[in-house]
Amino acid sequence: MKKYKEKLNQKEEVLFVKLLARTRISELCPVAYRLIKVTDSQGLESTRVLVPSAALVSVLELKKNLLKFGHNPDVSKEYWVRAHQEIVKETDKIITLCYKPGFYGDAYLRANDKIIGNVKGDKPILHPNARNHLPAEEKLGTLKLWKMNVAPYALYSSRIMLAVCCGFSGFLLKLSGMEGGGFHLWGMSSIGKTSSAYMLASLAGSPKDVVVLWNNTDKGLEEIAVAHNDSYLVLDESKLLDKDVLAAAKIMQNRVYTLSGGKGKTRSAMYENKVAEWQVSIFSTGECSLQQLAASGNVERLEGENVRVIDVNADAGAEMGIFESLPDDVNSSNELVHAIKDATHRYYGSAKPAFLKRLVADIRDDRENVKRKLEKGIEFFLDKHKVDRNSGIQVRIAKRFAIAYVAGSIAVKYGVLPFTKQEIMKGISTCYQDSLKVVLSEPEITKPLMGNSLNAIIDFCKKGDLLNLIGNDRVTQTAIKKSPVIIHKVKGRAVYAVDKDLLHNCLPKSQRKGILMLLTKQGVLLSDANKDYSTIQIVYKRKQVGRRYCFICKKLDKLIEE
């Protein structure tokens, strides 16, 4: 019995908590914290938690906090006293609380609090208030398995190659001195856009945890951007922004400018009453290009907006969506989309730390040499594509693609991507040349941009028994007024003249103004002088027979064909 009690006492002496470090009080961090390691009763798993020193003023307060963090409740009163003594003791191990992950000196603080590289001075750790929107950077499978089962899909799609390299470029922005920004992959649904987002997300973690939807609040997106500082941000489904085309255009414009600019609009208590700041590479997807979205809402694009986040058509032109070719064992682009989804959810989270480990080591050895090589690679891309150095817009567009190329080439050098630099160049160059054709041009009016809103009107116009007034002088005014759509000549042009009540019933009120303004701007819909859009008075046999919306036949027929 005596030996049993001695063993029990020895067991009770084992503490499942340990003080790791304390914070240094400063103007930026006026609240003191203690970093504590809490281990389970079997000693197999442990977690690190930050507890405000004010919450440790008594044994009872400590007990409440530790139980909240999952500490075993089945211990004696004496145990809690010893635990309190352990946590409040003096220590010379100091940590610095930070409000965002990213580079700190020559080291990189990840979203999971792991540090890549050696830290000089106090060790950085993320502030408890900064953890709301942090991506869950977890790892499943090895880098070798990711390289075998996921990365090779980029060889079949220049768009996927661009997405992956855009991700690596986020770690180079600070070194390059470039502002944040990136690419918007746009095209109709089921074309494979989300596959690009999944591939990019798999660099850091599971796609379900890394991909972010556009329809967050402005404040929420700012906090998300901070949580992805010195990295990349994947934004999906821009169509979810707002049902009102005009509102959606303005929201997107403001958010693109804010996210790429790297600075929040309002002060926040979360950042010690300062505005949030960040630097990220952006990869976005949506059904409309940013240029089309702005045009549909009749929103004038701001200077430099089209070079911050650049439109890239998701359709690679090979009638296979985002793909130019297929693997030998895959029969269709749809099958390949499903294969990518499966692979990216099986193997992820190994490429980002592997890339950063090598990059941080190179920066520590010779930061200036890394910067020189980065600048040389960007210049090589610009020279290869004969970019006009006198055109600021063209240079900025080219540099956005160039840093993606350089980042991909560095990933090849580090053994993270199983490609050649030539394969990287081929993919990035294809996207650059495809996007350059349209970035500086006016957006084309397309039926997908209208969604399903015009379908009912188009169905009326496609009917073979429309009342045609051209060359026909035997129609009564009553017959004209009863016809929902007539064909007539207005201002010398053959038009489909649509009853205004019919059109108003077909077009949702929230979208009507934006769509009609866009159709007028593109020359599909006639309007009175100095009007953004309007009905036009129909005159038949020198008599007015009512105002209608007049769609130019040739222009609307072209839209119907699309």
C-alpha positions in Angstrom: 0.0 0.0 0.0 2.9 2.4 0.8 4.5 1.8 -2.5 1.2 2.4 -4.3 0.8 5.8 -2.6 4.3 6.8 -3.5 3.7 6.0 -7.1 0.4 7.9 -7.0 2.2 11.0 -5.6 4.9 10.8 -8.2 2.1 10.6 -10.9 0.4 13.7 -9.4 3.7 15.6 -9.6 3.7 15.4 -13.4 2.5 18.8 -14.9 0.7 18.9 -18.2 1.4 22.6 -18.6 4.7 24.4 -19.3 5.6 28.1 -19.6 7.3 28.7 -23.0 7.7 32.4 -23.1 6.2 35.8 -22.3 5.5 38.9 -24.4 7.4 42.2 -24.0 5.2 45.2 -23.1 5.4 47.9 -25.8 3.3 50.7 -27.4 2.2 48.2 -30.1 1.4 45.5 -27.6 0.4 47.1 -24.3 -1.3 43.8 -23.0 1.0 41.2 -21.5 0.6 37.5 -22.6 2.2 34.2 -21.6 2.7 31.4 -24.1 1.8 28.1 -22.5 2.2 24.5 -23.7 -0.8 22.3 -22.7 -0.3 18.5 -23.1 -3.0 15.8 -22.9 -3.0 13.4 -19.9 -1.2 10.7 -22.0 1.5 13.0 -23.0 0.9 12.3 -26.7 -0.5 15.6 -28.0 0.1 19.2 -27.1 -1.1 22.7 -28.0 0.4 26.1 -27.6 -1.9 28.8 -26.2 -1.5 32.5 -25.5 -3.1 33.6 -22.2 -3.3 37.2 -21.0 -1.3 37.6 -17.9 -4.3 39.3 -16.3 -6.1 36.0 -16.5 -3.5 34.3 -14.3 -3.9 36.4 -11.2 -5.1 33.4 -9.2 -5.1 29.7 -9.2 -8.9 29.7 -9.9 -8.5 32.0 -13.0 -5.7 29.8 -14.3 -7.9 26.7 -13.8 -10.8 28.2 -15.8 -8.5 29.1 -18.7 -6.7 25.8 -18.9 -10.0 23.9 -18.8 -11.2 26.0 -21.6 -8.1 24.9 -23.6 -8.8 21.2 -23.0 -6.8 20.5 -19.9 -7.6 17.3 -18.0 -10.1 18.3 -15.2 -9.4 15.2 -13.1 -6.4 16.5 -11.0 -6.0 17.5 -7.4 -6.1 21.0 -5.8 -2.4 20.7 -5.2 -1.8 20.2 -8.9 -3.5 23.5 -9.8 -1.3 25.3 -7.3 1.9 23.8 -8.8 0.6 24.6 -12.3 0.0 28.2 -11.3 3.6 28.5 -9.9 4.9 27.1 -13.2 3.0 29.6 -15.4 3.7 32.8 -13.4 7.4 32.2 -12.8 10.0 34.5 -14.2 11.4 33.7 -17.7 13.9 35.4 -20.0 12.3 33.8 -23.1 10.6 36.7 -24.9 8.2 36.6 -27.9 6.9 39.4 -30.1 3.2 39.5 -31.0 2.5 40.2 -34.6 -0.7 41.0 -36.4 0.0 39.2 -39.7 2.0 36.3 -41.1 4.9 37.0 -43.5 8.5 38.1 -43.5 10.1 39.4 -40.3 13.7 40.2 -41.1 15.1 37.1 -42.9 12.6 34.8 -41.4 9.0 33.9 -42.4 6.2 33.5 -39.9 3.5 31.2 -41.3 -0.2 31.3 -40.6 0.2 28.2 -38.3 2.8 30.1 -36.2 5.6 28.0 -37.6 8.8 30.0 -38.4 10.9 29.3 -41.4 14.5 30.5 -40.9 16.4 31.8 -37.9 15.1 34.7 -35.9 17.4 37.3 -34.5 16.0 38.7 -31.2 12.5 38.0 -30.0 10.6 35.2 -31.7 7.5 36.5 -33.6 4.1 34.8 -32.9 0.6 35.8 -34.2 -1.6 37.9 -31.9 -4.8 36.2 -30.7 -6.8 38.9 -32.3 -5.2 38.2 -35.7 -6.4 34.6 -35.9 -10.0 35.0 -37.2 -9.3 34.6 -40.9 -6.0 32.7 -41.0 -6.0 30.0 -43.6 -5.7 26.5 -42.3 -2.3 25.6 -43.7 -2.3 21.9 -43.1 -0.3 19.2 -44.9 -1.5 16.0 -46.4 1.0 13.8 -48.2 4.7 14.6 -49.0 6.1 17.0 -51.5 7.1 14.0 -53.6 3.5 12.8 -53.8 2.3 16.3 -54.6 4.8 16.6 -57.4 3.8 13.2 -58.8 0.0 13.4 -58.4 -0.9 17.1 -58.6 1.7 19.4 -60.2 1.8 17.6 -63.6 -1.7 18.8 -64.4 -0.3 22.3 -65.0 1.4 21.0 -68.2 -2.1 20.5 -69.8 -3.3 24.1 -69.1 -1.5 27.4 -69.4 -4.2 28.8 -67.1 -3.3 26.4 -64.3 0.4 27.0 -64.9 -0.3 30.8 -64.4 -2.3 30.1 -61.2 0.4 28.0 -59.6 3.2 30.4 -60.5 1.0 33.4 -59.3 1.0 31.7 -55.9 4.7 31.5 -55.6 5.1 35.1 -56.8 3.4 36.2 -53.6 6.5 35.4 -51.6 8.6 37.6 -53.9 6.6 40.8 -53.9 8.4 42.4 -51.1 11.8 41.6 -52.6 10.7 42.9 -56.1 9.2 46.1 -54.7 6.1 45.5 -56.8 2.6 46.3 -55.5 0.1 43.5 -54.9 -2.1 42.4 -57.7 -2.6 39.4 -60.0 -5.1 37.8 -62.3 -8.8 37.3 -62.8 -9.7 34.1 -64.7 -13.1 34.6 -66.4 -15.4 32.5 -68.5 -18.6 30.6 -68.5 -19.4 28.1 -65.8 -18.2 24.5 -66.1 -15.1 25.5 -68.1 -12.6 24.5 -65.4 -11.9 27.8 -63.6 -12.2 26.3 -60.1 -9.6 23.7 -61.1 -7.1 26.4 -61.4 -8.1 27.7 -57.9 -7.8 24.2 -56.4 -4.3 23.7 -57.9 -3.1 27.0 -56.5 -4.7 26.4 -53.1 -3.0 23.0 -52.8 0.4 24.8 -52.5 -0.5 25.8 -48.9 -3.3 23.6 -47.7 -6.7 22.0 -48.5 -8.6 23.9 -51.2 -11.7 23.9 -49.0 -9.8 25.8 -46.4 -7.7 28.1 -48.6 -10.2 29.3 -51.3 -12.1 32.4 -50.3 -15.4 33.7 -51.8 -15.7 37.2 -53.0 -19.0 37.9 -51.2 -17.4 38.8 -47.9 -17.8 42.2 -46.3 -15.3 44.9 -47.1 -13.9 44.7 -43.6 -13.9 40.9 -43.7 -11.9 40.9 -47.0 -9.4 43.4 -45.5 -8.8 41.0 -42.6 -8.6 38.0 -44.9 -5.9 39.9 -47.0 -3.9 40.6 -43.8 -4.1 36.9 -42.9 -2.6 36.1 -46.3 0.2 38.8 -46.2 3.4 38.0 -48.1 1.6 35.1 -49.8 -1.3 34.6 -52.2 -5.1 35.0 -52.0 -7.5 32.8 -54.0 -10.9 34.4 -54.6 -13.7 32.5 -56.2 -17.1 33.3 -57.7 -17.2 37.1 -58.3 -20.8 36.6 -59.6 -21.9 36.4 -56.0 -21.1 40.0 -55.2 -24.5 41.5 -55.9 -27.6 40.9 -58.1 -27.6 44.5 -59.1 -25.1 44.8 -62.0 -24.2 48.4 -61.2 -23.7 47.7 -57.5 -21.6 44.6 -58.3 -19.4 46.6 -60.7 -18.7 49.3 -58.1 -18.0 46.8 -55.4 -15.6 44.8 -57.5 -13.8 48.0 -58.6 -13.3 49.2 -55.1 -12.2 45.8 -53.8 -9.7 45.2 -56.6 -8.2 48.6 -55.9 -8.1 48.0 -52.1 -6.7 44.4 -52.2 -4.0 45.2 -54.7 -3.2 48.5 -53.0 -2.4 46.7 -49.8 -4.0 49.2 -47.4 -7.4 49.1 -45.6 -9.8 52.1 -45.6 -10.6 52.3 -41.9 -8.7 52.2 -38.6 -9.3 49.0 -36.6 -8.9 48.2 -32.9 -7.6 44.8 -34.2 -4.5 46.6 -35.5 -4.0 49.0 -32.6 -6.3 51.6 -34.1 -4.3 51.7 -37.4 -5.4 50.8 -40.9 -4.7 47.2 -42.0 -1.7 46.7 -44.4 -0.7 43.7 -46.5 0.9 42.5 -49.7 -0.5 39.6 -51.7 -0.7 38.0 -55.1 -4.3 37.7 -56.1 -5.9 35.0 -58.2 -9.6 35.5 -58.8 -12.3 33.6 -60.8 -15.7 34.7 -62.2 -18.0 34.3 -65.2 -17.5 37.9 -66.4 -14.2 39.7 -67.0 -13.6 42.8 -64.8 -13.7 44.8 -67.9 -17.1 43.4 -68.8 -18.4 43.9 -65.3 -17.4 47.5 -65.3 -19.1 48.1 -68.7 -22.3 46.3 -67.7 -22.6 48.7 -64.7 -21.5 51.7 -66.8 -18.6 52.2 -64.4 -15.6 54.0 -65.8 -12.5 52.0 -64.9 -9.9 53.8 -62.8 -6.5 54.6 -64.1 -4.2 51.6 -63.8 -7.1 49.3 -62.6 -6.7 47.0 -65.6 -3.0 46.4 -64.8 -3.5 45.6 -61.1 -5.7 42.5 -61.5 -5.5 41.5 -65.1 -8.3 39.7 -67.0 -7.3 36.3 -68.5 -9.9 34.5 -70.6 -10.3 31.0 -69.1 -11.0 29.5 -72.5 -7.7 28.3 -73.9 -9.1 28.1 -77.4 -8.8 24.3 -77.8 -12.5 23.6 -77.2 -11.6 22.0 -73.9 -12.2 24.9 -71.5 -9.0 25.9 -69.6 -7.1 22.9 -71.1 -5.0 22.9 -74.3 -4.5 19.1 -74.1 -5.4 16.0 -72.1 -3.3 13.3 -70.4 -3.2 10.0 -72.3 -5.4 8.2 -69.8 -8.1 11.0 -69.7 -10.9 11.1 -72.2 -12.4 14.5 -71.7 -11.9 17.9 -70.0 -14.8 17.1 -67.6 -13.0 13.9 -66.5 -9.8 15.9 -66.0 -11.6 18.5 -63.9 -12.8 15.7 -61.6 -9.3 14.2 -61.4 -7.8 17.6 -60.4 -10.4 18.0 -57.7 -9.7 14.6 -56.3 -5.9 15.0 -56.4 -5.8 18.4 -54.8 -7.9 17.2 -51.9 -5.6 14.2 -51.4 -2.2 15.9 -51.5 -1.6 19.5 -50.4 0.3 21.8 -48.1 3.8 20.7 -48.9 4.9 23.1 -51.7 4.7 26.4 -49.9 6.9 25.5 -46.9 9.4 23.7 -49.3 9.7 26.9 -51.5 10.0 29.2 -48.5 12.6 27.1 -46.8 14.9 27.5 -49.8 14.0 31.1 -50.4 14.6 32.2 -46.8 18.0 30.4 -46.9 19.0 32.3 -50.1 17.8 35.6 -48.6 19.9 35.0 -45.4 23.0 34.1 -47.5 22.7 37.1 -49.9 19.6 39.2 -50.1 20.9 41.6 -52.7 21.9 38.7 -55.0 18.4 37.3 -54.8 17.0 40.7 -55.7 19.4 41.0 -58.7 18.4 37.6 -60.0 14.7 38.5 -59.6 15.2 41.8 -61.5 17.2 40.0 -64.2 14.4 37.4 -64.7 11.8 40.1 -65.1 13.9 41.9 -67.6 14.4 38.7 -69.5 10.6 38.1 -69.8 10.1 41.7 -71.0 12.9 41.5 -73.6 11.6 38.1 -74.9 8.2 39.6 -75.5 9.5 42.9 -76.9 7.6 45.0 -74.5 7.5 48.7 -75.3 9.4 50.3 -72.5 7.8 53.7 -73.3 4.4 52.4 -72.5 3.9 52.4 -68.7 0.7 50.3 -69.0 2.3 47.6 -71.2 5.3 47.4 -68.9 3.1 47.0 -65.8 1.1 44.3 -67.5 4.2 42.5 -68.6 5.8 42.7 -65.2 2.8 41.0 -63.6 3.2 38.0 -65.8 7.0 38.3 -65.6 7.1 37.9 -61.8 4.9 34.8 -62.1 7.4 33.4 -64.6 10.4 34.1 -62.3 8.6 32.6 -59.3 7.8 29.5 -61.3 11.4 29.2 -62.5 12.7 29.6 -58.9 10.3 26.8 -57.9 11.8 24.6 -60.6 15.3 25.5 -59.3 14.3 24.6 -55.7 12.9 21.2 -56.9 9.4 22.2 -55.9 7.9 22.1 -59.4 8.8 19.1 -61.6 9.0 21.2 -64.8 11.6 22.9 -67.0 11.9 26.7 -67.2 10.9 26.4 -70.8 7.6 24.8 -69.8 7.0 27.6 -67.3 7.7 30.2 -70.0 5.4 28.5 -72.4 2.4 28.5 -70.0 2.9 32.1 -68.8 3.7 33.5 -72.2 0.5 31.9 -73.7 -1.6 33.6 -71.0 0.2 36.9 -71.4 -0.3 37.0 -75.2 -3.9 36.0 -74.9 -4.7 38.6 -72.3 -2.8 41.4 -74.0 -5.2 41.2 -77.0 -8.1 42.3 -74.9 -6.8 44.1 -71.9 -6.3 47.4 -73.7 -9.4 47.0 -75.9 -13.1 47.8 -75.3 -15.2 44.9 -73.9 -17.4 43.0 -76.3 -21.1 42.6 -75.6 -21.8 38.9 -75.1 -24.9 37.0 -74.2 -23.3 35.4 -71.1 -22.7 38.8 -69.7 -26.4 39.4 -69.7 -27.0 36.1 -68.0 -30.5 34.8 -68.6 -32.1 38.2 -68.5 -32.6 38.7 -72.2 -33.7 35.1 -73.0 -37.4 35.8 -73.0 -37.0 38.9 -75.2 -34.7 37.0 -77.6 -37.3 34.2 -77.8 -39.9 36.8 -78.9 -37.5 38.2 -81.5 -36.7 34.7 -82.9 -40.4 34.0 -83.8 -41.0 33.6 -87.5 -44.4 35.3 -87.5 -43.3 38.8 -86.3 -45.3 41.7 -87.6 -43.0 43.3 -90.2 -43.9 46.9 -91.0 -41.1 47.4 -93.5 -42.7 47.8 -97.0 -46.1 47.0 -95.5 -48.7 49.8 -95.4 -51.8 47.6 -94.7 -51.4 47.2 -90.9 -53.8 48.8 -88.4 -52.6 50.8 -85.4 -54.6 48.3 -83.2 -52.6 45.4 -84.6 -49.3 47.2 -84.1 -50.2 48.0 -80.4 -51.2 44.4 -79.7 -47.9 43.0 -81.1 -45.2 42.6 -78.4 -42.4 42.8 -81.0 -42.5 44.3 -84.5 -39.9 44.8 -87.2 -39.6 48.4 -88.5 -37.2 50.9 -89.7 -36.1 53.5 -87.1 -33.4 56.2 -87.9 -32.7 54.3 -91.1 -32.0 51.0 -89.3 -34.0 47.8 -89.3 -35.0 47.2 -85.7 -36.8 44.8 -83.4 -39.2 47.3 -81.7 -40.1 45.7 -78.3 -43.0 46.7 -76.2 -41.7 48.5 -73.1 -43.9 46.7 -70.7 -42.7 43.3 -72.1 -39.1 44.3 -71.6 -39.7 45.6 -68.1 -41.4 42.3 -67.2 -38.5 40.3 -68.6 -35.6 42.3 -67.1 -35.3 42.4 -63.3 -35.5 46.0 -62.0 -32.2 45.6 -60.2 -30.4 44.8 -63.6 -32.5 46.8 -66.0 -30.6 50.0 -66.0 -27.1 48.5 -66.2 -28.1 46.1 -69.1 -29.9 48.7 -71.1 -27.0 51.2 -70.7 -24.5 48.6 -71.8 -26.6 47.6 -74.8 -26.9 51.3 -75.8 -23.2 51.8 -75.4 -22.4 48.8 -77.6 -24.7 50.0 -80.3 -27.3 47.2 -80.0 -30.1 49.4 -78.6 -31.0 52.7 -80.2 -31.8 55.7 -77.9 -32.7 59.4 -78.1 -29.9 61.9 -78.3 -27.9 62.5 -75.1 -29.7 59.6 -73.3 -27.9 56.6 -71.6 -30.8 54.5 -72.9 -34.4 55.2 -73.9 -37.5 54.1 -75.8 -38.0 55.6 -79.2 -41.3 56.9 -80.8 -42.5 54.5 -83.5 -43.9 56.3 -86.6 -46.0 54.4 -89.1 -47.6 56.1 -92.1 -46.7 59.5 -90.5 -48.5 58.7 -87.3 -47.1 58.0 -83.9 -48.0 54.5 -82.6 -46.2 54.5 -79.2 -42.7 54.3 -77.8 -40.7 51.1 -77.8 -37.2 49.8 -77.1 -35.5 49.4 -80.5 -32.9 46.7 -81.0 -30.9 46.9 -84.2 -31.7 43.6 -86.0 -28.1 42.8 -87.2 -26.6 43.5 -83.8 -29.2 41.5 -81.8 -29.0 38.6 -84.3 -25.3 38.5 -83.7 -25.9 38.4 -80.0 -28.5 35.6 -80.5 -25.9 33.5 -82.5 -23.4 33.8 -79.6 
